[in-house]
Structure formats: C-alpha cells, structure tokens
Amino acid sequence: MNVETKQKAMEEQEQRISETVAHIAHRIAVFSGKGGVGKTTVSVNLAYVFQMEGSSAGILDADVTGPNVPKMLGIDDQLIMLNNRILPFEKLGVKMISMASLLQKGQPLIWRGPMRSKVIHQFLADVEWGPLDYMIADLPPGTGDEILSIGQQMKPDYAVIVTTPQEVSVMDAERAVRMAQELHIPNIGIVENMSGLLCPYCGKDIDMFGKDGGKHLAQDLGVTFLGSIPIDIDVRILSDKGRPFVVEKGDSAVAKSYTSIVARIHSQLNAQP
C-alpha cells in the first residue's frame, strides 16, 4: 500500500468513526490508575442500569490484551461480519464488542500499543452500533495508548474513574483523573468500589480496604464523587456465570449504589448545554 492509498484509507476510517460517534448521544470512558479495582464490573453494571431505565446502551471492551466483558456477559461466540460491517453481540438488550471474540481461549495477545489502538479504531469505525443513548468504553488500567485512542476518537463526555478506598489505589486513581483532564473530558467522576463488606453473620460493616479514599480524592481534585459500591460475594459469583448483577439482584445494596451513580451521571450530562 503506497503512502497516498494509506492516507486515503485512514481518512475514510476517520470519517466512519465520526459517523459512529455522531449517533451516540453520550460516551463514557471507564478507567483506573491500576488493575484489580473492578472497572469491568463497574462498566457492565452501569450499562445495564442505563438499559433498565429505558436508555439504549453498548459496551466497547477496549482492554484489548485483557478482554473480560464477554465472560461477564456469558458470550463466547465468534464475531459475525455482514456487508463488511461487524455486528455487535447483544445480551439482554445491551450491545457489546470485544477482542476476546477474535481469540482462542487462553491465547495471549502480544501486541505493541499502536496495534492495540488500531483495534479500537476498527471497533468504532466498522461495528454496526446503530443509534445509542450511551456507549461505555471499558479501558485497560493505567494511562496508555488505548486511553489516548478513546479520548481522541470516541470523544467521551464523561470519565468514570474507578478506585478502591486503599491508599495505593487512590494514588493511582489521581493519575487517571489528571489524564482525563489532559484529554479535556468535560465531566469526571470517581467511583469507590469494594467500599466495605457487610458481614453476613454479625451484620458489622468491615472496611477491608480502608474508608472514603475515593471520596477524599474527589474533594481534593474538585471532581464529582459518584458514590461507593460495597462488596457483595454474589457480584463475583454472578459475573463468573455471565449474569449481570444489577439484573439479577436489583433490590440489593450494590444495585442501589449503581442506580444512584447513574442518577448522578444523568444529572450532570443533562445539565450540559
């Protein structure tokens, strides 16, 4: 492919990305400063709260080398192409696309940053998303190329930073907030996940990872504190079974926390001109 042909192909892809983005009312990037804080769990359950409240929603699994969204939705099928377009999967009304659908089980993806970014570009340019009220991008931990690609191409209007109350997690979450600010994402909110465990035997609230770390970080940085999500063992059990927690246990404390977080996001986005 010569330089002129390559340039034309890039311009055409950029145009397709612009057309996709134009049909998505709100675009939310979910990321964290470090791994293991539950950002994929947060992404999946936020999408289903939006859907259950009457909005159309999609999940873009942008963690190219560690794609876990299909597992949490119980999807293990291969991608389907139609007229040179990729058809997203749909589970209980929520659309989803992931690199996991192109890999055999256990196969590692050993790619450098630019190649991972190209996958994200294709997921935005060539997937038949259709009109959506919300697209949620589940990003890898850290502040690498994938986050830059999402920031520049998807143009998020909300960044959800996930942390635990633990100090080392909060320290890394601050870097994620700073990156969201550098990317000029207009709305930034912090979610404190794994925020306390209600003992099933004595009823005592156990602060396994500390308390209010995310809340204090939001206050220090002048961003929105979206809320805390407690630990519930059924989150892990249902996620492993491919069943979204908020759909299965809508009356639980965890589900109510997600509903409250979505209400705050709604409020901020609806307040925008």
C-alpha positions as CSV (number, residue, x, y, z in Angstrom):
1,M,0.0,0.0,0.0
2,N,1.6,3.3,-1.1
3,V,1.5,6.5,1.0
4,E,-1.4,8.0,-0.9
5,T,-3.6,4.9,-0.6
6,K,-2.7,4.5,3.0
7,Q,-3.6,8.2,3.7
8,K,-6.9,7.8,1.9
9,A,-7.8,4.6,3.9
10,M,-7.0,6.5,7.1
11,E,-9.2,9.4,6.1
12,E,-12.1,7.0,5.3
13,Q,-11.8,5.3,8.6
14,E,-11.8,8.7,10.4
15,Q,-15.0,9.5,8.6
16,R,-16.6,6.3,9.6
17,I,-15.6,6.9,13.2
18,S,-17.1,10.4,13.1
19,E,-20.4,8.9,11.8
20,T,-20.5,6.4,14.6
21,V,-19.8,8.9,17.3
22,A,-22.5,11.2,15.8
23,H,-25.1,8.6,16.5
24,I,-24.2,8.1,20.2
25,A,-25.7,10.6,22.5
26,H,-23.3,10.1,25.4
27,R,-19.9,8.4,25.6
28,I,-18.5,7.2,28.9
29,A,-14.9,6.1,29.4
30,V,-14.4,3.9,32.5
31,F,-10.8,3.5,33.6
32,S,-8.5,3.3,36.6
33,G,-4.9,4.0,37.6
34,K,-4.3,0.4,38.4
35,G,-5.7,-3.1,37.8
36,G,-7.9,-5.1,40.1
37,V,-10.2,-2.4,41.2
38,G,-13.3,-3.7,39.4
39,K,-13.6,-1.3,36.4
40,T,-15.0,-4.0,34.1
41,T,-17.6,-5.0,36.7
42,V,-18.5,-1.3,37.1
43,S,-18.7,-0.9,33.3
44,V,-21.0,-3.8,32.8
45,N,-23.4,-3.0,35.6
46,L,-23.6,0.7,34.7
47,A,-24.6,-0.3,31.2
48,Y,-27.4,-2.5,32.4
49,V,-28.7,0.2,34.8
50,F,-28.9,2.6,31.9
51,Q,-30.7,-0.1,29.8
52,M,-33.1,-1.0,32.6
53,E,-34.0,2.7,33.0
54,G,-35.0,2.9,29.3
55,S,-31.8,4.0,27.6
56,S,-30.1,2.1,24.8
57,A,-26.6,1.1,25.8
58,G,-23.5,-0.5,24.4
59,I,-20.2,-1.7,25.8
60,L,-16.9,-1.3,23.9
61,D,-14.3,-3.6,25.6
62,A,-11.2,-1.5,25.0
63,D,-9.0,-3.7,27.2
64,V,-7.5,-5.3,24.1
65,T,-5.0,-7.6,25.8
66,G,-7.2,-8.4,28.8
67,P,-10.8,-8.5,27.5
68,N,-13.2,-9.7,30.2
69,V,-16.5,-8.3,29.3
70,P,-17.7,-11.3,27.3
71,K,-17.0,-13.6,30.3
72,M,-19.2,-11.3,32.5
73,L,-22.0,-11.5,29.9
74,G,-21.7,-15.2,29.2
75,I,-20.8,-14.6,25.5
76,D,-18.3,-16.9,23.8
77,D,-19.3,-16.7,20.2
78,Q,-17.2,-15.5,17.3
79,L,-17.7,-12.2,15.6
80,I,-20.1,-12.0,12.6
81,M,-19.5,-9.9,9.5
82,L,-22.2,-8.6,7.2
83,N,-21.5,-6.4,4.2
84,N,-18.0,-5.6,5.6
85,R,-19.5,-4.5,8.9
86,I,-19.0,-6.2,12.3
87,L,-22.3,-7.0,14.1
88,P,-22.0,-6.4,17.8
89,F,-23.3,-9.1,20.2
90,E,-26.4,-8.3,22.2
91,K,-27.2,-9.6,25.7
92,L,-30.4,-8.6,27.5
93,G,-30.7,-5.5,25.3
94,V,-27.1,-4.3,25.7
95,K,-24.8,-4.4,22.7
96,M,-21.1,-5.4,23.1
97,I,-17.9,-5.8,21.1
98,S,-14.6,-7.3,22.4
99,M,-11.3,-8.6,21.2
100,A,-12.0,-11.8,23.1
101,S,-14.3,-12.8,20.3
102,L,-11.3,-13.0,17.9
103,L,-9.0,-15.0,20.2
104,Q,-9.0,-18.7,21.2
105,K,-9.4,-19.4,24.9
106,G,-6.2,-18.7,26.7
107,Q,-4.4,-17.2,23.7
108,P,-2.3,-14.2,24.6
109,L,-2.3,-11.0,22.5
110,I,1.3,-9.8,22.3
111,W,0.9,-6.5,20.5
112,R,2.5,-3.1,20.9
113,G,0.5,0.0,21.6
114,P,-0.1,1.2,18.0
115,M,-1.6,-2.2,17.1
116,R,-4.0,-2.2,20.1
117,S,-5.1,1.3,19.1
118,K,-5.9,0.1,15.6
119,V,-8.3,-2.4,17.1
120,I,-10.1,0.3,19.0
121,H,-10.3,2.4,15.8
122,Q,-11.9,-0.5,14.0
123,F,-14.4,-1.1,16.8
124,L,-15.5,2.5,16.4
125,A,-15.4,2.6,12.6
126,D,-16.6,-0.8,11.4
127,V,-19.1,-2.0,14.1
128,E,-22.8,-1.6,13.3
129,W,-23.6,0.1,16.6
130,G,-26.6,2.0,15.4
131,P,-28.0,4.9,17.4
132,L,-27.2,4.6,21.2
133,D,-28.0,6.7,24.2
134,Y,-24.9,5.6,26.0
135,M,-21.7,3.9,25.0
136,I,-19.4,2.7,27.8
137,A,-15.8,2.0,27.0
138,D,-14.1,-0.4,29.4
139,L,-10.5,0.6,29.3
140,P,-7.3,-1.2,30.5
141,P,-5.6,0.0,33.7
142,G,-3.0,2.7,33.5
143,T,-2.6,5.7,31.2
144,G,-1.5,4.0,27.9
145,D,-2.3,4.2,24.2
146,E,-5.8,2.7,24.4
147,I,-6.9,5.6,26.6
148,L,-5.4,8.1,24.3
149,S,-7.2,6.5,21.3
150,I,-10.6,6.5,23.1
151,G,-10.0,10.1,24.2
152,Q,-9.2,11.3,20.7
153,Q,-11.6,9.1,18.7
154,M,-14.6,8.4,20.8
155,K,-14.6,11.8,22.4
156,P,-16.0,10.9,25.8
157,D,-18.2,13.4,27.5
158,Y,-17.8,11.6,30.9
159,A,-14.9,9.8,32.5
160,V,-15.6,7.4,35.4
161,I,-12.5,6.7,37.4
162,V,-12.7,3.6,39.5
163,T,-10.7,3.1,42.7
164,T,-10.9,1.2,45.9
165,P,-10.5,3.1,49.3
166,Q,-7.0,1.8,49.6
167,E,-4.3,4.5,49.6
168,V,-2.2,2.9,46.8
169,S,-5.3,2.6,44.6
170,V,-6.3,6.2,45.3
171,M,-2.7,7.4,44.4
172,D,-3.0,5.7,41.0
173,A,-6.6,7.0,40.5
174,E,-5.3,10.5,40.9
175,R,-3.1,9.9,37.8
176,A,-6.2,8.7,35.9
177,V,-8.1,11.9,36.9
178,R,-5.2,14.0,35.7
179,M,-5.2,12.2,32.4
180,A,-8.9,12.7,31.9
181,Q,-8.3,16.4,32.5
182,E,-5.4,16.4,30.0
183,L,-7.8,14.8,27.4
184,H,-10.3,17.6,28.1
185,I,-13.1,15.2,29.1
186,P,-15.8,17.7,30.3
187,N,-17.2,15.6,33.2
188,I,-15.2,13.5,35.6
189,G,-16.5,11.3,38.4
190,I,-14.9,8.9,40.9
191,V,-16.5,5.6,42.0
192,E,-15.2,4.0,45.1
193,N,-15.6,0.2,44.5
194,M,-15.2,-2.5,47.2
195,S,-16.1,0.0,49.8
196,G,-16.8,-2.1,52.9
197,L,-18.2,-5.5,53.5
198,L,-21.3,-6.2,55.4
199,C,-20.6,-9.3,57.5
200,P,-23.3,-11.9,56.7
201,Y,-23.0,-13.3,60.2
202,C,-22.8,-10.4,62.6
203,G,-24.0,-7.6,60.4
204,K,-21.0,-5.4,61.1
205,D,-19.6,-3.2,58.3
206,I,-15.9,-4.2,57.7
207,D,-13.7,-1.7,56.0
208,M,-11.4,-4.2,54.3
209,F,-9.6,-1.7,52.1
210,G,-10.0,1.4,54.2
211,K,-12.7,4.0,54.0
212,D,-13.6,7.1,51.9
213,G,-10.4,7.2,49.9
214,G,-12.2,7.9,46.7
215,K,-14.5,10.5,48.3
216,H,-11.5,12.4,49.7
217,L,-9.7,12.3,46.4
218,A,-12.7,13.7,44.6
219,Q,-12.9,16.6,47.1
220,D,-9.1,17.3,46.8
221,L,-9.3,17.4,43.0
222,G,-12.6,19.2,42.6
223,V,-14.3,16.4,40.7
224,T,-17.6,14.6,41.3
225,F,-17.8,11.8,43.8
226,L,-20.3,9.5,42.2
227,G,-20.7,7.1,45.1
228,S,-19.4,4.0,46.9
229,I,-20.2,0.4,46.0
230,P,-19.9,-2.2,48.8
231,I,-18.6,-5.7,48.5
232,D,-21.1,-8.5,47.8
233,I,-19.8,-12.0,47.1
234,D,-22.7,-12.5,44.7
235,V,-21.1,-9.9,42.4
236,R,-18.2,-12.3,41.8
237,I,-20.4,-15.4,41.6
238,L,-22.8,-13.9,39.1
239,S,-20.1,-12.3,37.0
240,D,-18.4,-15.7,36.6
241,K,-21.7,-17.1,35.5
242,G,-22.1,-14.4,32.9
243,R,-25.1,-12.8,34.5
244,P,-25.1,-9.0,35.2
245,F,-25.5,-8.4,38.9
246,V,-27.9,-5.5,38.8
247,V,-30.3,-7.5,36.6
248,E,-30.3,-10.5,38.9
249,K,-30.3,-8.7,42.3
250,G,-32.0,-5.3,41.7
251,D,-33.0,-4.8,45.3
252,S,-29.5,-5.3,46.8
253,A,-27.4,-2.6,48.3
254,V,-24.9,-2.9,45.5
255,A,-27.6,-2.4,42.8
256,K,-29.0,0.6,44.6
257,S,-25.4,2.1,44.6
258,Y,-25.3,1.7,40.9
259,T,-28.7,3.3,40.4
260,S,-27.6,6.2,42.5
261,I,-24.3,6.6,40.4
262,V,-26.3,6.5,37.2
263,A,-28.7,9.2,38.5
264,R,-25.7,11.5,39.2
265,I,-24.3,10.9,35.8
266,H,-27.7,11.6,34.2
267,S,-27.9,14.8,36.3
268,Q,-24.5,16.1,35.1
269,L,-25.0,15.2,31.5
270,N,-28.5,16.7,31.3
271,A,-27.2,19.9,32.8
272,Q,-24.8,20.4,29.9
273,P,-25.8,22.9,27.2
